[in-house]
Amino acid sequence: CTANITNNLSNRNLIINGSCQIAQRSNLTTAQTGYGAVDRYQLHSSGASRFTLSQNAGVGVQYGLPKALKFETTTADNSVAAGDYMYLCQKLEGFDVQSIQKGSSDAKQVTLQFWIKLAVTGTYVVQLFDTDNSRHVVANYTVSSTNWEKKTITFPADTTGAFANDNGGSLEIRWHFMGGSTYRGGTQQTTWGSIVAANMLEGMGNAVSSTGDNFITGVQLEVSDYATSFEHLSFEDNLRKCQRYFETTYDHGIAVGTASSNGSYQQRDGTASTVIRYYPISYKVKKRQYATHKFYRYTTGAEGIILDSTEKTALSSSPGMSGFMFYCNNGGGLNHYGVFCHWTADAEL
């Protein structure tokens, strides 16, 4: 009882959006690499395979996990070249992994849990990748059916190589689903060690050998030698954590680029195109670093003079971690008109 009272069980999940509830981006379609749909999860692949990322139904409300990241194999890869790979990952910044105490004599074990559903059964690999020190550790798990299965893996502590205490990427959690001979043939790295490609994916199957739907949700990484119950956060808390890395003016559930959704309204006064008005835009959440912006066209009504094209990438000035300056310089000859637009701010790792 004393242990349960004194242990800090809040904010124990190092994964952001482990419940896959937040999906600010549009779906990523027919892709090899990129972020799509569900926030904070990134696809990496090479070779012939192609994927679509989207938000989909999860394990179910009985587990408190109604949503999942769906990574659909749309083009299979049955002839895997030596250097081919496919994995999903989440990258964690150094500020958020100091509790692991990696690189010290008091380094801690961490336990990863997740729910997964794959179209191709077999043995697959999860890897913890220390990008600061080029070290890693891997573990196998087996998918025995094409139904939802829960996996729990405890990784050993590492007394070598501390994580940088900054906003850069320090730890990647990689779920591998395909890999060529470059990543096989050695001894699997089940304790922390330097990167040796051949020790990475030994004994792993090929989840992209045929087309099909694959899902993951309920992801939790905690500083512990055992798994506690999944930490359910409010929608707002999840969203704000995600907005440190990506923010959009589109309402949740409305795909980026949709023209039928109301955007930000900016008023410009002037009688000639040389008159430009600037407007400060504040983010809802301070970004991890200076963000990259994109602007999307939206018009309605009589004051619908707007950006020249459906997407602009260079219409901001003096970006910062808290906001940026918005301006419009097209049109002219009108005394009063407004600009309707949407924007995104990307500060991903």
C-alpha positions in Angstrom: 0.0 0.0 0.0 2.8 2.4 0.9 4.5 1.8 -2.5 1.2 2.5 -4.3 0.8 5.8 -2.4 4.3 7.1 -2.8 4.9 6.0 -6.5 4.2 8.8 -9.0 1.6 7.2 -11.3 0.6 10.4 -13.1 2.4 11.5 -16.3 4.2 8.1 -16.4 3.6 7.5 -20.1 6.5 8.9 -22.1 4.6 8.2 -25.4 2.6 11.1 -26.7 -0.9 10.3 -28.1 -0.6 6.6 -27.1 -4.4 6.3 -27.3 -4.3 7.6 -31.0 -7.2 9.9 -30.2 -5.5 13.0 -31.8 -5.4 13.1 -35.6 -4.7 16.6 -36.8 -3.2 15.7 -40.1 -4.7 14.5 -43.3 -4.3 10.8 -44.2 -0.9 9.9 -45.7 -1.7 7.9 -48.9 0.4 5.6 -51.1 3.5 6.7 -49.2 6.9 5.3 -48.0 7.8 7.9 -45.4 6.1 10.6 -43.4 3.6 11.7 -40.8 -0.1 11.1 -41.4 -3.4 11.2 -39.7 -2.6 10.2 -36.1 -0.2 12.6 -34.4 3.4 11.8 -33.4 3.7 8.5 -35.4 6.0 8.4 -38.4 6.3 5.9 -41.2 9.7 4.9 -42.6 10.1 2.4 -45.5 12.0 1.6 -48.6 11.6 -0.9 -51.5 8.4 -1.7 -53.3 5.9 -1.4 -50.5 3.5 1.5 -50.1 1.2 2.4 -47.2 -1.7 4.6 -46.2 -1.8 6.0 -42.7 -5.3 6.9 -41.2 -7.1 7.0 -37.9 -9.4 4.0 -37.4 -11.3 2.1 -34.8 -9.2 0.7 -31.9 -9.5 -2.2 -29.5 -12.8 -1.0 -28.2 -14.4 1.1 -25.5 -14.2 -1.7 -23.0 -10.4 -1.0 -22.9 -10.9 2.8 -23.2 -9.2 2.6 -26.6 -11.7 3.5 -29.3 -9.1 4.8 -31.8 -6.0 3.4 -33.5 -3.5 4.2 -36.1 -4.2 2.2 -39.2 -1.2 1.5 -41.5 -2.6 -0.2 -44.5 -0.3 -2.1 -46.9 -1.5 -1.0 -50.3 1.5 -2.4 -52.2 3.1 -5.5 -50.9 6.9 -6.3 -51.1 7.6 -10.0 -51.6 11.1 -9.5 -53.0 12.8 -7.7 -50.2 16.2 -6.3 -51.2 19.1 -6.4 -48.7 18.7 -2.8 -47.6 14.9 -2.6 -47.5 13.1 -1.8 -44.3 9.7 -0.7 -43.0 9.0 0.6 -39.5 6.7 2.9 -37.5 8.3 5.1 -34.9 7.7 7.8 -32.3 10.6 10.2 -31.6 11.0 11.6 -28.0 12.9 14.7 -27.2 15.6 14.8 -24.6 13.7 16.9 -22.2 11.1 14.1 -21.9 13.3 11.1 -21.3 15.5 12.3 -18.4 13.6 10.1 -15.9 15.2 7.0 -17.5 18.5 8.2 -16.1 20.3 6.6 -19.0 24.1 6.7 -18.9 24.3 6.8 -15.1 24.8 4.1 -12.5 21.2 4.5 -11.5 19.8 3.9 -15.0 16.3 2.5 -15.1 14.5 -0.2 -17.0 11.6 0.8 -19.2 8.5 -1.2 -20.1 6.6 -0.8 -23.3 3.1 -2.0 -23.9 0.9 -1.8 -26.9 -2.1 -3.3 -28.7 -1.5 -4.5 -32.3 -3.5 -6.1 -35.1 -1.6 -7.3 -38.2 -2.8 -8.9 -41.5 0.3 -11.2 -41.5 1.1 -13.1 -38.4 4.7 -13.9 -37.3 7.6 -12.6 -35.2 8.4 -8.9 -35.2 10.8 -6.6 -33.6 10.6 -3.5 -31.4 13.7 -1.4 -31.1 14.7 1.4 -28.7 17.2 3.7 -30.6 19.4 6.1 -28.7 20.1 8.8 -31.3 22.4 10.8 -29.0 24.9 8.0 -28.6 24.1 5.6 -31.5 23.1 2.8 -29.2 20.1 0.4 -29.3 18.4 -2.6 -27.9 15.8 -4.8 -29.5 13.2 -7.4 -28.5 11.0 -9.9 -30.4 7.3 -10.4 -30.0 5.0 -12.8 -31.8 1.7 -12.0 -33.4 -0.3 -15.3 -33.4 -3.6 -14.2 -34.9 -5.1 -11.5 -37.1 -7.1 -10.2 -34.1 -6.1 -7.6 -31.6 -3.3 -8.8 -29.3 -1.6 -6.9 -26.4 2.2 -7.0 -26.1 4.3 -6.1 -23.1 8.1 -5.8 -23.2 10.6 -4.8 -20.6 13.9 -3.4 -21.8 17.1 -3.4 -19.6 18.8 -0.3 -18.2 21.8 1.2 -19.9 24.5 2.8 -17.8 26.3 4.0 -20.9 25.5 7.2 -22.8 23.3 9.9 -21.3 20.4 11.5 -23.2 21.0 15.2 -24.0 18.8 17.4 -21.9 17.4 19.5 -24.8 14.6 19.7 -27.4 16.4 17.5 -29.9 15.4 13.9 -30.6 17.0 11.5 -28.1 15.0 8.3 -28.1 13.1 6.5 -30.9 10.7 3.7 -30.4 10.7 1.7 -33.6 8.2 -1.0 -34.5 9.8 -3.0 -37.4 7.7 -5.0 -39.8 10.0 -5.7 -42.7 13.8 -5.7 -43.1 16.3 -7.1 -45.6 19.4 -9.2 -45.1 21.5 -6.2 -44.2 19.7 -6.2 -40.9 20.0 -10.0 -40.2 22.6 -12.7 -39.7 24.1 -11.5 -36.5 23.2 -11.9 -32.8 20.1 -10.1 -31.7 21.0 -7.0 -29.6 18.8 -7.8 -26.5 21.1 -5.7 -24.2 22.1 -2.1 -25.0 25.0 -1.8 -27.4 26.5 0.0 -30.3 24.6 -0.1 -33.6 25.4 -3.2 -35.7 22.9 -3.6 -38.5 23.1 -7.4 -38.6 22.1 -7.6 -35.0 18.9 -5.6 -35.5 16.1 -7.8 -37.1 17.3 -11.4 -36.8 14.4 -13.9 -36.9 11.8 -11.3 -38.0 9.0 -12.0 -40.5 7.6 -9.8 -43.2 4.3 -8.1 -42.4 4.2 -6.4 -45.8 4.4 -9.6 -47.8 0.7 -9.1 -48.8 -1.7 -6.2 -48.8 -3.9 -5.7 -45.8 -4.9 -3.6 -42.8 -2.7 -3.2 -39.8 -3.4 -1.3 -36.5 -1.6 -0.2 -33.4 -2.9 1.6 -30.3 -2.7 1.7 -26.5 1.0 2.5 -26.6 2.7 3.2 -23.3 6.4 3.5 -22.4 7.1 3.9 -18.7 10.1 3.9 -16.3 9.4 0.6 -14.6 10.3 -3.1 -14.7 6.6 -3.9 -15.1 3.6 -2.5 -16.9 1.0 -0.5 -15.1 -2.5 0.1 -16.4 -2.7 2.4 -19.4 -2.7 6.0 -18.5 -5.8 7.6 -20.0 -5.4 11.4 -20.6 -8.2 13.8 -21.4 -8.6 14.8 -25.0 -7.5 18.3 -24.3 -4.3 17.2 -22.6 -3.5 14.8 -25.4 -4.1 17.6 -28.0 -1.9 20.1 -26.2 1.0 17.7 -26.0 0.6 17.0 -29.8 0.4 20.8 -30.6 4.0 21.3 -29.3 4.9 19.5 -32.6 2.1 20.2 -35.0 -0.8 22.7 -35.0 -3.5 23.5 -37.5 -6.4 26.0 -37.8 -8.6 23.2 -39.1 -11.1 21.8 -36.7 -10.4 18.3 -35.4 -11.7 15.8 -37.8 -11.5 18.1 -40.8 -8.7 17.1 -43.2 -5.9 19.7 -43.9 -6.6 21.3 -47.2 -10.4 21.0 -47.0 -11.9 24.1 -48.7 -15.3 24.0 -47.0 -14.0 24.7 -43.5 -13.9 28.2 -42.0 -10.3 29.5 -41.5 -8.6 32.5 -40.0 -9.9 35.8 -41.2 -7.4 38.6 -41.7 -8.4 42.1 -42.7 -6.3 44.2 -45.0 -7.0 47.8 -45.9 -5.4 49.6 -48.8 -5.9 51.0 -52.2 -3.0 49.4 -54.0 -1.2 46.1 -54.0 1.9 47.7 -52.5 0.0 48.2 -49.2 0.6 45.2 -46.9 -0.7 44.7 -43.4 0.9 42.3 -41.0 -0.9 40.4 -38.3 0.6 38.6 -35.3 -0.5 35.0 -35.0 -0.1 33.3 -31.6 0.2 29.5 -31.3 -2.1 27.7 -28.8 1.0 25.9 -27.5 4.7 27.0 -27.7 6.5 24.9 -30.3 9.4 22.6 -29.8 11.4 24.8 -32.2 10.8 27.3 -35.0 8.0 25.8 -37.1 7.6 25.4 -40.8 4.3 26.9 -42.1 1.9 26.1 -44.9 -1.0 28.2 -45.9 -4.2 26.9 -47.5 -6.8 28.8 -49.5 -10.3 29.4 -48.4 -12.8 32.0 -49.5 -16.4 32.8 -49.1 -18.7 35.8 -49.7 -18.0 39.2 -51.3 -14.7 39.7 -49.5 -13.2 36.5 -50.8 -10.0 37.9 -52.3 -7.5 35.3 -51.3 -4.0 33.8 -51.8 -3.0 33.1 -55.4 -2.9 29.3 -55.1 -4.3 26.5 -52.9 -1.1 26.3 -50.9 1.6 28.8 -50.0 4.8 28.1 -48.1 6.4 31.5 -47.8 3.8 33.9 -46.4 5.2 34.2 -42.9 7.8 36.5 -41.4 9.9 36.4 -38.2 8.7 32.9 -37.0 9.2 32.1 -33.4 8.4 29.3 -31.0 5.2 31.2 -29.8 3.9 32.5 -33.1 4.6 34.3 -36.4 3.6 37.2 -38.5 1.0 36.7 -41.2 0.8 38.9 -44.2 -0.9 39.0 -47.6 0.4 40.9 -50.6 -1.8 39.9 -53.5 -4.8 41.7 -55.0 -5.0 45.5 -55.0 -7.2 48.3 -56.1 -9.8 47.7 -53.3 -10.2 49.8 -50.2 -11.2 47.0 -47.8 -11.0 43.3 -48.2 -10.2 40.3 -46.1 -8.3 37.1 -46.4 -9.6 33.7 -45.3 -7.0 31.0 -44.9 -5.9 28.1 -42.9 -2.4 27.4 -41.8 -0.3 24.6 -40.3 2.8 24.9 -38.1 5.1 21.9 -38.1 7.9 21.5 -35.5 8.3 17.7 -35.6 11.4 15.9 -34.7 
